[in-house]
């Protein structure tokens, strides 16, 4: 048998209520809408960003962009600090022009005549 501890229903409810910031009452026909309550928003504890040290009040969002010039590659940009991921060390520390310059230099270096 499993050694896992089983939570009582009141323990589960208490744990869920500690994590949920906002509930929404819904009515409808789909399985999700038949529930009396649906979680609308989870609580988020403010913390410092790993790369830019800004205090985050919402979860960090990173956009992944596909680029074709000067060659096919991906760029990642943090929507909190608007910094791009440095391809060398993986930290968000470049601005747009530094990132573009890096990929252009890499392209020229690999395509010498």
Backbone torsions as a table, in degrees:
resi	resn	phi	psi	omega
1	UNK	NA	156.5	-179.6
2	UNK	-74.4	143.8	179.6
3	UNK	-88.3	0.9	-177.0
4	UNK	-63.4	144.4	177.5
5	UNK	-84.2	130.3	177.1
6	UNK	-91.8	131.0	179.5
7	UNK	-86.0	142.6	173.2
8	UNK	-73.5	160.0	-177.0
9	UNK	-59.6	-38.4	179.6
10	UNK	-68.7	-29.8	177.5
11	UNK	-70.9	-39.2	177.8
12	UNK	-64.4	-46.1	-179.8
13	UNK	-61.2	-42.2	179.3
14	UNK	-63.4	-44.1	-179.9
15	UNK	-63.4	-44.4	179.1
16	UNK	-63.2	-44.0	-179.3
17	UNK	-64.7	-25.8	176.3
18	UNK	-72.5	-24.9	-177.2
19	UNK	-95.5	-23.6	-173.8
20	UNK	-93.3	130.4	178.0
21	UNK	-91.7	-38.1	-174.7
22	UNK	-144.1	132.9	176.8
23	UNK	-106.7	153.8	176.6
24	UNK	-126.4	133.2	173.7
25	UNK	-84.4	132.3	-179.1
26	UNK	-135.3	154.5	171.3
27	UNK	-139.8	143.5	-179.5
28	UNK	171.8	-168.0	-172.9
29	UNK	-105.7	-22.0	-179.7
30	UNK	-76.2	166.2	-177.4
31	UNK	-59.3	-41.6	-179.8
32	UNK	-68.0	-39.7	-177.2
33	UNK	-74.7	-18.1	178.4
34	UNK	-73.6	-17.3	177.6
35	UNK	-67.6	147.4	178.5
36	UNK	-69.2	-41.4	-178.8
37	UNK	-126.8	143.4	175.5
38	UNK	-128.6	139.3	178.3
39	UNK	-68.6	125.0	178.7
40	UNK	-96.9	-39.2	-176.9
41	UNK	-150.7	137.1	176.0
42	UNK	-93.1	152.8	176.4
43	UNK	-70.6	146.5	178.4
44	UNK	-132.5	123.9	178.3
45	UNK	-83.3	121.9	178.9
46	UNK	-57.6	137.3	179.1
47	UNK	-149.7	163.9	-179.6
48	UNK	-79.1	140.7	176.8
49	UNK	-66.7	142.5	-178.6
50	UNK	-65.6	-31.0	-174.4
51	UNK	-101.0	-44.6	-173.4
52	UNK	-104.2	-7.2	178.8
53	UNK	63.5	14.7	171.9
54	UNK	-72.7	148.7	177.2
55	UNK	-80.4	120.4	-178.3
56	UNK	-91.9	124.4	176.3
57	UNK	-100.4	-12.3	175.7
58	UNK	-128.4	157.4	177.1
59	UNK	-58.1	144.4	-178.6
60	UNK	-69.5	137.8	178.8
61	UNK	-118.1	131.3	179.1
62	UNK	-122.1	125.7	177.5
63	UNK	-95.9	139.4	178.4
64	UNK	-109.7	119.3	-176.2
65	UNK	-111.4	133.3	175.2
66	UNK	-90.2	130.3	-179.3
67	UNK	-126.0	149.1	-178.5
68	UNK	-117.0	-10.8	-176.7
69	UNK	-116.3	131.5	1.5
70	UNK	-80.8	-11.0	174.4
71	UNK	-153.6	162.1	-178.4
72	UNK	-62.9	127.3	178.0
73	UNK	-161.1	170.3	179.4
74	UNK	-112.5	144.2	172.8
75	UNK	-123.7	138.1	177.2
76	UNK	-113.1	131.7	-179.8
77	UNK	-128.3	131.9	177.0
78	UNK	-79.7	127.7	-178.2
79	UNK	-80.0	-10.0	177.7
80	UNK	-82.0	-52.2	-175.8
81	UNK	-103.8	-6.0	-179.8
82	UNK	61.6	27.9	177.2
83	UNK	-99.4	150.6	179.1
84	UNK	-98.5	150.4	179.7
85	UNK	-70.8	130.8	175.0
86	UNK	-74.3	118.8	-177.2
87	UNK	-64.7	-21.8	-178.1
88	UNK	-75.6	-44.4	-174.6
89	UNK	-119.4	-5.1	175.8
90	UNK	82.4	4.7	179.4
91	UNK	-94.4	151.8	177.4
92	UNK	-86.1	95.8	-176.6
93	UNK	-141.0	-6.4	-179.6
94	UNK	-94.5	149.6	167.5
95	UNK	-92.2	-179.1	-174.9
96	UNK	-60.3	-46.3	-176.0
97	UNK	-67.4	-34.8	176.8
98	UNK	-65.7	-39.5	179.1
99	UNK	-66.4	-45.6	179.0
100	UNK	-62.3	-40.9	179.1
101	UNK	-63.9	-40.6	179.1
102	UNK	-59.5	-49.1	-177.7
103	UNK	-69.5	-33.9	177.1
104	UNK	-67.7	-43.0	177.5
105	UNK	-63.0	-42.3	178.4
106	UNK	-62.7	-40.6	178.9
107	UNK	-64.2	-46.7	-179.4
108	UNK	-64.3	-38.2	-179.4
109	UNK	-65.6	-38.6	-178.3
110	UNK	-84.5	-11.8	-177.0
111	UNK	-121.1	40.0	176.2
112	UNK	-71.6	143.2	-179.8
113	UNK	-83.8	NA	NA
